[in-house]
């Protein structure tokens, strides 16, 4: 709230949004001796990180795990003293693709988008002989020239062929962003594929790099927290001084007054030397409309799509045996309501009670949002129908279900995303002390959000309250 400046004022920072990005930023700022308040529009913190216990099973309605190849989330868990709560995935990471009415396992050694083992790939029924030959020719193709940006689909067709795009790249990579491969920017979503292309091609890079990747002791590619990722959110909150986080407190307007920042909320006006805006871009656009209409326009240029997750819990005694692996992906051409499903009780057995089969299904995304925007009851009905069709089961009903909708909750990094961020950056030059952070900009995974929160705190820490010439630079964290 508005207060008098002391002779030796500390930095005052308002963080908008109490998802993992905002909470990480707040924690880092407190450690740097800043005075921090976190404003959250919802009645709870955590953003899309939400854990519930259903029939004794730990159910995530948002992300269920994090990738360890990006170390930021794993490092945070250890900093919070939660390393003993880490859970690895089970040893069989097989994923299947739903093709021609059947679940076909990815061939062993399939790494990202190309094979690292010849024989399993050669004998797989997932690809036609023509498709296999087209993928095998990839190392002979020249590097793309003169392309400022390119869609994931165009890149995949150019390097691997149309069949690989439809059967593998689309379901596997586009699904991570709930995106449309025809629109997704390869530069903004999977820049590592562009690097592989320059190093001799995807297949060659996978062959040379895959076998050398040593398995770290006690670390798998994906990990989670035994009793739910919400425990990380709770630990972050506990690391902050009492009263730091204010829920049910949306940022209604952001403005400048007397050389300082002000955030207008239903609970009052909060003054600051810097603002870390970690709310989704559309919500932030509404708050800055009066400050800078062009900035609001630029924020709204980032599209968002709707998704939903439904977790179904079955009695194992009456449920047929699950296929091997962690789950399956469904190409959009199949017409199914589902885009993917995870066998949660197989992927993380420690999070499911004995005698229960837990399956988490994904609905919606770019080009197929309609099912995700229906009623919770209708979503569950459609998920159950399609899941039973894919798994070929009849006469079995779940004993419990949990559905969460994320209406316009998933940012899309479409072709031209880097240019959009550059235009945002140009607007921010007029607003020193305003820092944008979170999944709307540079990465949608939990490690990306942690990195963004840390970077935002670093930028915000460069200002000292009461010293106008020390204004923190604006930027995208």
DOROMAR-145471 format. One line per field, with one value per residue (C-alpha): residue in three letters; x negated, y, z negated. Coordinates in nm, 4 decimals, decimal comma. Layout:
// residues N
code	[ala/...] .
c1	[X/...] .
c2	[Y/...] .
c3	[Z/...] .
***
This chain:
// residues 477
code	[unk/unk/unk/unk/unk/unk/unk/unk/unk/unk/unk/unk/unk/unk/unk/unk/unk/unk/unk/unk/unk/unk/unk/unk/unk/unk/unk/unk/unk/unk/unk/unk/unk/unk/unk/unk/unk/unk/unk/unk/unk/unk/unk/unk/unk/unk/unk/unk/unk/unk/unk/unk/unk/unk/unk/unk/unk/unk/unk/unk/unk/unk/unk/unk/unk/unk/unk/unk/unk/unk/unk/unk/unk/unk/unk/unk/unk/unk/unk/unk/unk/unk/unk/unk/unk/unk/unk/unk/unk/unk/unk/unk/unk/unk/unk/unk/unk/unk/unk/unk/unk/unk/unk/unk/unk/unk/unk/unk/unk/unk/unk/unk/unk/unk/unk/unk/unk/unk/unk/unk/unk/unk/unk/unk/unk/unk/unk/unk/unk/unk/unk/unk/unk/unk/unk/unk/unk/unk/unk/unk/unk/unk/unk/unk/unk/unk/unk/unk/unk/unk/unk/unk/unk/unk/unk/unk/unk/unk/unk/unk/unk/unk/unk/unk/unk/unk/unk/unk/unk/unk/unk/unk/unk/unk/unk/unk/unk/unk/unk/unk/unk/unk/unk/unk/unk/unk/unk/unk/unk/unk/unk/unk/unk/unk/unk/unk/unk/unk/unk/unk/unk/unk/unk/unk/unk/unk/unk/unk/unk/unk/unk/unk/unk/unk/unk/unk/unk/unk/unk/unk/unk/unk/unk/unk/unk/unk/unk/unk/unk/unk/unk/unk/unk/unk/unk/unk/unk/unk/unk/unk/unk/unk/unk/unk/unk/unk/unk/unk/unk/unk/unk/unk/unk/unk/unk/unk/unk/unk/unk/unk/unk/unk/unk/unk/unk/unk/unk/unk/unk/unk/unk/unk/unk/unk/unk/unk/unk/unk/unk/unk/unk/unk/unk/unk/unk/unk/unk/unk/unk/unk/unk/unk/unk/unk/unk/unk/unk/unk/unk/unk/unk/unk/unk/unk/unk/unk/unk/unk/unk/unk/unk/unk/unk/unk/unk/unk/unk/unk/unk/unk/unk/unk/unk/unk/unk/unk/unk/unk/unk/unk/unk/unk/unk/unk/unk/unk/unk/unk/unk/unk/unk/unk/unk/unk/unk/unk/unk/unk/unk/unk/unk/unk/unk/unk/unk/unk/unk/unk/unk/unk/unk/unk/unk/unk/unk/unk/unk/unk/unk/unk/unk/unk/unk/unk/unk/unk/unk/unk/unk/unk/unk/unk/unk/unk/unk/unk/unk/unk/unk/unk/unk/unk/unk/unk/unk/unk/unk/unk/unk/unk/unk/unk/unk/unk/unk/unk/unk/unk/unk/unk/unk/unk/unk/unk/unk/unk/unk/unk/unk/unk/unk/unk/unk/unk/unk/unk/unk/unk/unk/unk/unk/unk/unk/unk/unk/unk/unk/unk/unk/unk/unk/unk/unk/unk/unk/unk/unk/unk/unk/unk/unk/unk/unk/unk/unk/unk/unk/unk/unk/unk/unk/unk/unk/unk/unk/unk/unk/unk/unk/unk/unk/unk/unk/unk/unk/unk/unk] .
c1	[0,0000/-0,1093/-0,3598/-0,6243/-0,9755/-1,2334/-1,5836/-1,7148/-1,4357/-1,4488/-1,3401/-0,9639/-0,8412/-0,4881/-0,4596/-0,1418/-0,0485/-0,1131/-0,1816/-0,5191/-0,6896/-0,5594/-0,6351/-0,9901/-1,0444/-0,9088/-1,1324/-1,4404/-1,3505/-1,3026/-1,6422/-1,7806/-1,6237/-1,3418/-1,0018/-0,7590/-0,3858/-0,2350/0,1099/0,3143/0,6536/0,7682/0,8643/0,5643/0,1996/0,0122/0,1674/0,2041/0,0150/0,2945/0,2944/0,5936/0,6338/0,9095/0,9815/0,6382/0,4626/0,2547/0,4175/0,2645/0,5087/0,2233/-0,1337/-0,2070/-0,5861/-0,8847/-1,1685/-1,5119/-1,7145/-1,6392/-1,7765/-1,5935/-1,2951/-1,5074/-1,7414/-1,4463/-1,3121/-1,6526/-1,6829/-1,3468/-1,4750/-1,2323/-1,4778/-1,3535/-1,0078/-1,1266/-0,9782/-1,1238/-0,9226/-0,8839/-1,1439/-0,9252/-0,8905/-0,7209/-0,4653/-0,2216/-0,0588/0,3066/0,3036/0,5695/0,7685/0,4735/0,2101/-0,1316/-0,4370/-0,7089/-1,0102/-1,2785/-1,5386/-1,3012/-1,4491/-1,2336/-1,1666/-1,4129/-1,5470/-1,8687/-1,8371/-1,8142/-1,6479/-1,3512/-1,2825/-1,3146/-1,0686/-0,8191/-0,4681/-0,4228/-0,5635/-0,5200/-0,8266/-0,8010/-0,7854/-1,0904/-1,2924/-1,1971/-1,3137/-1,6334/-1,7208/-1,7119/-2,0926/-2,1431/-1,9224/-2,0710/-2,0224/-1,7295/-1,8428/-1,6970/-1,4226/-1,3673/-1,1050/-0,9262/-0,6346/-0,6966/-0,4956/-0,6965/-1,0213/-0,9105/-0,7880/-1,1105/-1,3382/-1,1408/-0,8405/-0,4637/-0,4140/-0,6579/-0,4777/-0,1334/-0,2272/-0,5092/-0,6035/-0,2508/-0,1236/-0,4500/-0,5846/-0,2746/-0,1053/-0,3570/-0,2278/0,1326/0,0497/0,1157/-0,2046/-0,1061/-0,1279/-0,3859/-0,7209/-1,0061/-1,2401/-1,0401/-0,9352/-1,2069/-1,5178/-1,7309/-1,5983/-1,7361/-2,0734/-2,0633/-1,9876/-2,3005/-2,5127/-2,4415/-2,0741/-1,8321/-1,9045/-2,2821/-2,2584/-2,0357/-2,2640/-2,5716/-2,4141/-2,1646/-2,3986/-2,6343/-2,3659/-2,4543/-2,1802/-2,2302/-2,1963/-1,8478/-1,7384/-1,4993/-1,4013/-1,0728/-1,0297/-0,7640/-0,6835/-0,5325/-0,2379/-0,1904/-0,3525/-0,1326/-0,3740/-0,6352/-0,3895/-0,3217/-0,6954/-0,7495/-0,4722/-0,6251/-0,9563/-0,7942/-0,7193/-0,3661/-0,1187/-0,3281/-0,0706/0,2752/0,5329/0,8629/0,6676/0,6602/0,4494/0,7143/0,4787/0,1072/0,0057/-0,2726/-0,2386/-0,5056/-0,7848/-0,6819/-0,4614/-0,1131/0,1037/0,4746/0,6654/0,9937/0,7827/0,6179/0,3353/-0,0120/-0,3196/-0,6421/-0,9782/-0,9372/-0,6647/-0,7152/-0,4120/-0,3861/-0,0178/0,0864/0,0487/0,4256/0,4913/0,1942/0,3172/0,6361/0,4370/0,2011/0,4626/0,4737/0,0969/0,0059/0,2673/-0,0033/-0,1561/0,1889/0,2246/-0,1153/-0,0266/0,2974/0,1056/0,0003/0,2826/0,4085/0,6075/0,8259/0,7454/0,8829/0,7580/0,9725/0,8391/1,0358/0,9843/1,0837/1,0910/0,7983/0,9900/1,2401/1,0165/0,8383/0,4611/0,3166/0,0862/-0,2844/-0,4363/-0,3246/-0,0406/0,0474/0,0740/0,3511/0,2934/0,5443/0,6537/0,8130/1,1108/1,0886/1,1785/0,8515/0,5101/0,3224/0,3524/0,1106/0,1314/0,0593/0,0594/-0,2097/-0,4145/-0,4303/-0,3223/-0,4089/-0,1308/0,1487/0,2879/0,2764/0,5760/0,6419/0,5832/0,5406/0,5509/0,5172/0,6543/0,5928/0,8513/0,8433/0,5642/0,5293/0,7837/0,9819/1,0808/1,4550/1,4507/1,2392/1,4834/1,7903/1,9375/1,7310/1,9903/1,9821/1,6016/1,5898/1,8474/1,6563/1,3237/1,4630/1,6193/1,3042/1,0695/1,2665/1,2672/0,8900/0,8187/1,0850/1,2616/1,6312/1,8518/1,6178/1,6947/1,4622/1,5185/1,4148/1,3251/1,1688/1,1797/1,0202/1,0704/0,8114/1,0100/0,7710/0,4971/0,2247/0,0040/-0,0797/-0,4272/-0,3226/-0,5373/-0,6579/-0,6621/-1,0148/-0,9118/-0,6100/-0,8379/-1,0677/-0,7722/-0,6820/-1,0381/-1,0254/-0,7129/-0,8742/-1,1616/-0,9169/-0,8342/-1,1488/-1,0709/-0,8020/-0,9208/-0,7172/-0,7676/-0,6014/-0,4927/-0,3480/-0,6916/-0,9945/-0,8831/-0,5801/-0,7386/-0,7952/-1,1753/-1,1135/-0,8846/-1,1380/-1,4112/-1,1833/-1,1007/-1,4681/-1,5555/-1,2684/-1,3940/-1,7424/-1,6078/-1,3850/-1,6704/-1,8628/-1,6402/-1,6647/-1,3566/-1,3949/-1,6718/-1,5094/-1,8337/-1,8725/-1,5568/-1,5481/-1,5403/-1,2211/-1,2285/-1,1097/-1,2385] .
c2	[0,0000/0,3662/0,4422/0,6989/0,6454/0,5828/0,7265/0,3888/0,2408/-0,1110/-0,1963/-0,2350/-0,4793/-0,5844/-0,9281/-0,9804/-1,3483/-1,6220/-1,9063/-2,0753/-1,7936/-1,5222/-1,7154/-1,7955/-1,4288/-1,3248/-1,5728/-1,4495/-1,0863/-1,1493/-1,3168/-0,9980/-0,7928/-0,6453/-0,5605/-0,7733/-0,8171/-1,0814/-1,0156/-1,3140/-1,2791/-1,6315/-1,7575/-1,9896/-1,9785/-2,2032/-2,1121/-2,4331/-2,6360/-2,8016/-3,1319/-3,3177/-3,6553/-3,8661/-4,2194/-4,2206/-4,1287/-3,8146/-3,6357/-3,3412/-3,1265/-2,9263/-3,0455/-3,3865/-3,3757/-3,1768/-3,2484/-3,2760/-3,2024/-2,8406/-2,8261/-2,5259/-2,7069/-2,9868/-2,7290/-2,5455/-2,8648/-2,9273/-2,5662/-2,6068/-2,9184/-3,1473/-3,3836/-3,6772/-3,6281/-3,6675/-3,9574/-4,1061/-4,2517/-4,6278/-4,8091/-4,8681/-4,5325/-4,6743/-4,4493/-4,5683/-4,3927/-4,4581/-4,5554/-4,7282/-4,8197/-4,9755/-4,8676/-4,9055/-4,8619/-4,6226/-4,8279/-4,8650/-4,5909/-4,3359/-4,0137/-3,7042/-3,7200/-3,9685/-4,3181/-4,4016/-4,7790/-4,9242/-5,2645/-5,1613/-4,8769/-5,1016/-5,3598/-5,1157/-5,1102/-4,7470/-4,6205/-4,7449/-4,8523/-4,5336/-4,3278/-4,5060/-4,4462/-4,0795/-4,0414/-4,2330/-3,9835/-3,6917/-3,6759/-3,6171/-3,3094/-2,9589/-2,7141/-2,4769/-2,1367/-1,7898/-1,8871/-1,6282/-1,8504/-2,1662/-2,3688/-2,6987/-2,8691/-2,7161/-2,8063/-3,1665/-3,2104/-3,0652/-3,2813/-3,6019/-3,6122/-3,5821/-3,9236/-3,8490/-3,5196/-3,6794/-3,9905/-3,8707/-3,5027/-3,3636/-3,5802/-3,5795/-3,2260/-3,0180/-3,1833/-3,0309/-2,6849/-2,7893/-2,6304/-2,6607/-2,7755/-2,5749/-2,2563/-2,3310/-2,1553/-2,4069/-2,1262/-2,0521/-2,4042/-2,6487/-2,4487/-2,7532/-2,9146/-2,6245/-2,6754/-3,0466/-2,9636/-2,7470/-3,0244/-3,2704/-3,3456/-3,4778/-3,8462/-3,7998/-3,5809/-3,8334/-4,1229/-3,9411/-3,7766/-4,0338/-4,3132/-4,0633/-3,9247/-4,0892/-4,1688/-3,9777/-4,1778/-4,1438/-3,9054/-3,9853/-3,7610/-3,6800/-3,6502/-3,5341/-3,4921/-3,7957/-3,6169/-3,3650/-3,0636/-2,8374/-2,9141/-2,7084/-2,4200/-2,4527/-2,4596/-2,1449/-1,9694/-2,0744/-1,9239/-1,5789/-1,3491/-1,3772/-1,1615/-1,1413/-1,3169/-1,1675/-1,3860/-1,2678/-0,9547/-0,8970/-0,6209/-0,3943/-0,1254/-0,0536/0,3115/0,5604/0,8199/1,0551/0,8623/0,5298/0,2399/0,1795/-0,1298/-0,0744/-0,3657/-0,4209/-0,4347/-0,0981/0,0661/-0,0853/0,1291/-0,0134/0,0663/-0,2268/-0,4647/-0,8286/-0,9093/-1,2885/-1,3094/-1,4460/-1,1949/-1,1416/-1,0583/-0,8230/-0,6528/-0,5494/-0,4057/-0,1952/-0,0684/0,2747/0,2923/0,2083/0,0962/-0,0211/-0,2458/-0,3952/-0,4609/-0,6324/-0,8539/-0,9583/-1,0603/-1,3772/-1,6271/-1,8666/-2,1896/-2,3995/-2,7457/-2,9822/-3,2818/-3,5657/-3,8237/-4,1482/-4,3958/-4,7611/-5,0651/-5,2770/-5,5979/-5,5241/-5,3325/-5,5128/-5,5073/-5,1779/-5,1780/-5,1466/-4,8052/-4,4677/-4,3892/-4,2977/-4,0079/-3,9557/-3,7748/-3,4964/-3,6594/-3,9445/-3,7299/-3,8404/-3,6092/-3,7127/-3,5820/-3,8068/-4,0113/-4,1073/-4,4269/-4,2388/-4,5509/-4,6983/-4,3821/-4,2930/-4,6040/-4,4418/-4,1869/-4,4403/-4,6797/-5,0554/-5,1911/-4,8754/-4,7961/-4,4229/-4,2746/-3,9068/-3,7891/-3,4654/-3,2759/-2,9600/-2,7526/-2,5480/-2,6478/-2,8700/-2,6501/-2,7184/-3,0375/-2,8657/-2,5771/-2,7901/-2,8731/-3,0853/-3,3626/-3,3636/-3,3611/-3,6644/-3,8486/-3,7893/-3,8792/-4,2031/-4,2988/-4,2340/-4,3823/-4,7057/-4,7152/-4,6702/-4,9281/-5,1665/-5,2091/-5,2629/-5,2967/-5,1088/-4,7775/-4,5513/-4,5275/-4,1616/-3,8829/-3,5396/-3,2847/-2,9423/-2,6953/-2,4370/-2,1912/-1,9884/-2,0978/-2,2182/-1,9664/-2,0383/-1,9670/-1,9373/-1,8356/-1,4816/-1,5218/-1,3827/-1,0753/-1,0314/-1,0402/-0,7862/-0,5502/-0,6084/-0,5289/-0,2026/-0,0998/-0,1868/0,0548/0,3316/0,1699/0,1131/-0,1061/-0,3132/-0,6716/-0,9395/-1,3006/-1,6387/-1,8906/-1,6379/-1,5535/-1,7852/-2,1354/-2,3241/-2,5930/-2,5713/-2,5330/-2,2479/-2,0755/-2,1132/-1,9663/-1,6778/-1,6032/-1,5954/-1,3694/-1,1337/-1,1020/-1,0231/-0,7440/-0,6021/-0,6034/-0,3388/-0,0560/0,1249/0,2951/0,6691/0,6935/0,7822/0,7651/0,3973/0,2960/-0,0753/-0,1534/-0,2971/-0,6294/-0,9788/-1,2287] .
c3	[0,0000/0,0195/-0,2507/-0,3432/-0,2249/-0,4930/-0,4975/-0,3845/-0,1759/-0,0411/0,3088/0,3360/0,5964/0,6834/0,8420/1,0440/1,0517/0,7954/1,0319/1,0082/1,2043/0,9740/0,6559/0,7680/0,8539/0,5134/0,3314/0,5149/0,4480/0,0754/0,0676/0,2234/-0,0607/0,1452/-0,0003/0,2002/0,2374/0,4671/0,6142/0,7327/0,9019/0,8150/0,4687/0,4698/0,5732/0,8143/1,1466/1,3466/1,0869/0,8934/0,7060/0,5645/0,3978/0,5547/0,4321/0,2702/0,5962/0,6402/0,9329/1,1176/1,3117/1,4630/1,5297/1,3773/1,3987/1,5209/1,7595/1,5975/1,9121/1,8236/1,4678/1,3201/1,1672/1,0240/0,8713/0,7160/0,5589/0,4017/0,2812/0,1081/-0,0705/0,1101/0,2784/0,0698/0,2207/0,5798/0,7747/1,0935/1,3773/1,4006/1,6163/1,9264/2,1051/2,4161/2,5853/2,8512/3,1458/3,2301/3,5968/3,8077/3,4985/3,3136/3,0632/3,2251/2,9974/3,1003/3,2065/2,9399/2,9643/3,1151/2,9783/3,0214/3,3972/3,5436/3,4752/3,2918/3,3402/3,6896/3,6462/3,4275/3,6709/3,9762/3,8414/3,6909/3,8371/3,7378/4,0681/4,4230/4,6180/4,8187/4,4998/4,3572/4,6717/4,6733/4,3121/4,3865/4,6618/4,4170/4,3584/4,7316/4,7487/4,7579/4,4744/4,5256/4,6487/4,6107/4,3655/4,0936/3,9312/4,0328/3,9062/3,7310/4,0058/4,2906/4,1151/4,0555/4,4136/4,5487/4,3337/4,2683/4,4997/4,4660/4,3076/4,0264/3,9657/3,9440/3,7472/3,5218/3,5168/3,5006/3,2132/3,0166/3,0476/3,1211/2,8247/2,5836/2,6738/2,7505/3,0841/3,4549/3,6278/3,9360/3,7268/3,4561/3,4890/3,5003/3,3948/3,0785/2,9797/3,0840/3,1801/3,0986/3,4176/3,6200/3,4505/3,5348/3,8974/3,9120/3,7550/4,0332/3,9894/3,7302/3,7836/3,7675/3,4563/3,2815/3,3743/3,2474/2,9446/2,8210/2,7035/2,5332/2,3045/1,9776/1,7327/1,4096/1,0920/0,9465/1,2231/1,5069/1,7975/1,6256/1,2499/1,0091/0,6396/0,4684/0,3097/0,5862/0,7468/0,5356/0,2528/0,4394/0,4545/0,0806/0,0061/0,2124/0,0201/-0,3119/-0,2050/-0,1875/-0,4821/-0,6205/-0,4311/-0,1138/0,1053/0,1512/0,3239/0,4755/0,5615/0,9391/1,0889/1,2391/1,3638/1,3818/1,3860/1,3128/1,0377/0,9104/1,0794/0,9249/1,0232/0,8879/0,9201/0,8627/0,7063/0,5178/0,2002/0,2580/0,4516/0,4206/0,4870/0,6245/0,7764/1,0135/1,1264/1,2188/1,4331/1,4258/1,5187/1,8614/2,1440/2,2029/1,8355/1,8278/2,1463/1,9684/1,6768/1,8925/2,1388/1,9753/1,9348/2,2930/2,5498/2,7893/2,5215/2,4631/2,8365/2,8492/2,5525/2,7219/3,0331/2,8493/2,9098/2,6429/2,6811/2,4518/2,3178/2,0561/1,8614/1,7338/1,4910/1,4702/1,1858/1,2228/0,9999/1,1192/1,0430/1,3208/1,5611/1,8475/1,8446/1,9640/2,2666/2,1914/2,1452/2,0202/2,2587/2,6148/2,8596/3,1132/3,4458/3,5036/3,8297/3,6318/3,5351/3,1713/2,8846/2,7207/2,8149/2,5717/2,2542/1,9783/1,7749/1,4540/1,2369/1,4643/1,5135/1,1422/0,9457/0,6116/0,6628/0,7131/0,4502/0,4949/0,6797/0,8828/1,2497/1,3092/1,6595/1,7446/2,0796/2,2676/2,4732/2,6825/2,8261/3,1433/3,4054/3,1685/2,8764/2,8863/2,6746/2,4067/2,3723/2,3006/1,9615/1,7243/1,7484/2,1282/2,1356/1,9053/2,1164/2,4401/2,2824/2,1426/2,4777/2,6796/2,4204/2,4089/2,7896/2,8123/2,5411/2,6724/2,3397/2,2701/1,9661/1,7326/1,5658/1,3688/0,9955/0,9965/1,2369/1,2138/1,4961/1,5201/1,8032/1,8974/2,1086/2,3252/2,0887/2,3261/2,5112/2,8729/3,0054/3,3679/3,6641/3,6021/3,2227/3,1925/3,3902/3,1636/2,8606/3,0233/3,0671/2,7025/2,6034/2,7969/2,6048/2,2728/2,3351/2,2497/1,9158/1,7064/1,4111/1,5838/1,6339/1,8103/1,7054/1,7359/1,9966/2,2417/2,3784/2,3660/2,2620/2,1305/1,9112/1,5367/1,5760/1,8224/1,5727/1,2909/1,5106/1,6087/1,2446/1,1465/1,4378/1,3527/0,9954/1,1235/1,3441/1,0701/0,8205/1,0122/0,8873/0,5526/0,4196/0,3803/0,6419/0,9719/1,1724/1,0803/1,2691/1,3456/1,7119/1,8520/2,0229/2,0940/1,8388] .
***
